[in-house]
C-alpha cells in the first residue's frame, strides 16, 4: 500500500493542496522514531504526508467507524493485525469523496494494492484539486 502511496506522492509532489495521512494500526510498536525510519526506507519525502500514531482504540475507532474501513487485531495473521487495504479520498472539508460506476453506484474507496485503482485515484485527485 505504501509503495503505491509513494507513486501518488511522486505524481503530485510539491502541490500544497494535497495532504496524505497513513495511520499506524500497531501504535505500541510504531513510535514516531520508528515511523521516521519507515518513511526514509520507503522514500516518503512529501512534507504533507503524515505518518500518524496514537491510542490504538482511537485509531481503530477512526478507521472502523469514521472512515468505515476495516481494521482489527488478529494474532493468527502475519503481523498480528489485518485491515482492508483501501484508500479514502478526503476533501478539505473532511468529506469522503467518491465516483460513480457505470451502473450509477458510488465507488467510495480505492484498493491500495491494485495499480488500476491507483490510477483511478490519481484521476480523482486531479479532479478534486
C-alpha positions in Angstrom: 0.0 0.0 0.0 2.7 2.5 0.9 4.6 1.8 -2.2 1.5 2.8 -4.2 1.1 5.9 -2.0 4.7 6.8 -2.9 3.5 6.8 -6.6 0.8 9.2 -5.6 3.2 11.3 -3.7 5.5 11.5 -6.7 2.7 12.3 -9.1 1.6 15.3 -7.1 4.9 16.3 -5.4 5.1 19.9 -4.4 1.3 20.5 -4.6 0.5 22.3 -1.4 -3.2 21.4 -1.7 -2.6 17.7 -1.4 -2.0 16.1 2.0 -1.6 12.4 2.8 -2.1 10.5 6.0 -1.1 7.0 7.0 -2.3 5.7 10.3 -0.4 3.1 12.2 -2.5 0.1 13.3 0.2 -1.0 15.7 0.9 2.1 17.7 2.6 0.2 20.5 5.4 -0.6 18.1 5.2 2.3 15.7 6.7 5.2 17.7 7.4 8.5 16.0 11.1 7.3 15.7 10.1 4.0 14.1 7.8 5.8 11.7 10.6 8.2 10.7 12.9 5.3 9.8 10.0 3.7 7.9 9.4 6.9 6.0 13.1 7.1 5.0 13.1 3.4 3.9 10.0 4.0 1.6 11.2 7.3 0.2 8.4 9.3 1.8 9.6 12.8 1.3 6.5 14.9 0.9 6.2 17.2 3.9 2.4 17.0 3.6 2.4 13.2 4.1 1.9 12.4 7.8 2.6 9.1 9.4 0.3 9.1 12.4 0.3 7.0 15.6 -1.6 7.3 18.8 -4.0 5.5 21.0 -4.9 2.1 19.5 -8.6 2.2 20.4 -8.9 5.7 18.9 -7.2 4.7 15.7 -9.3 1.6 15.4 -12.5 3.6 16.1 -11.5 6.2 13.5 -10.8 3.5 10.9 -13.8 1.3 11.6 -16.4 4.0 12.4 -15.0 7.2 10.9 -13.7 6.0 7.6 -15.7 2.8 7.6 -12.5 0.9 6.7 -11.9 -2.4 8.4 -9.0 -2.8 10.9 -8.6 -5.4 13.7 -6.1 -7.1 15.8 -5.8 -10.8 14.8 -2.9 -12.8 16.3 -3.5 -15.5 13.7 -2.3 -13.4 10.8 1.2 -12.2 9.9 2.0 -9.1 12.0 -1.0 -9.6 14.3 -3.2 -7.1 12.5 -5.5 -7.1 9.5 -7.0 -4.2 7.5 -9.0 -3.6 4.4 -6.1 -2.2 2.2 -8.3 0.6 0.9 -7.6 4.2 0.5 -10.1 7.0 1.0 -10.0 10.3 -0.8 -11.0 13.1 1.7 -11.6 16.7 0.6 -10.6 19.8 2.6 -13.9 19.8 4.5 -13.3 16.3 5.7 -15.8 14.6 3.4 -15.1 11.2 1.8 -15.2 11.7 -1.9 -16.3 9.1 -4.4 -17.0 8.5 -8.1 -20.0 6.8 -9.8 -19.5 3.5 -11.6 -21.2 2.6 -14.9 -24.4 1.5 -13.1 -24.7 4.7 -11.0 -23.3 3.2 -7.8 -20.8 5.1 -5.7 -17.3 3.8 -5.6 -16.2 5.1 -2.2 -12.8 3.5 -1.7 -9.8 2.6 -3.8 -8.0 -0.7 -3.5 -4.5 0.3 -2.3 -2.9 -2.8 -3.8 -4.2 -2.6 -7.4 -2.5 -0.5 -10.0 -5.7 0.2 -11.9 -7.3 1.5 -8.7 -4.3 3.7 -8.0 -4.6 5.2 -11.5 -8.3 5.9 -10.8 -7.4 7.5 -7.5 -4.8 9.8 -9.3 -7.5 10.8 -11.8 -9.9 11.6 -9.0 -7.3 13.6 -7.1 -6.7 15.7 -10.2 -10.4 16.4 -10.5 -10.7 17.3 -6.8 -7.6 19.6 -7.0 
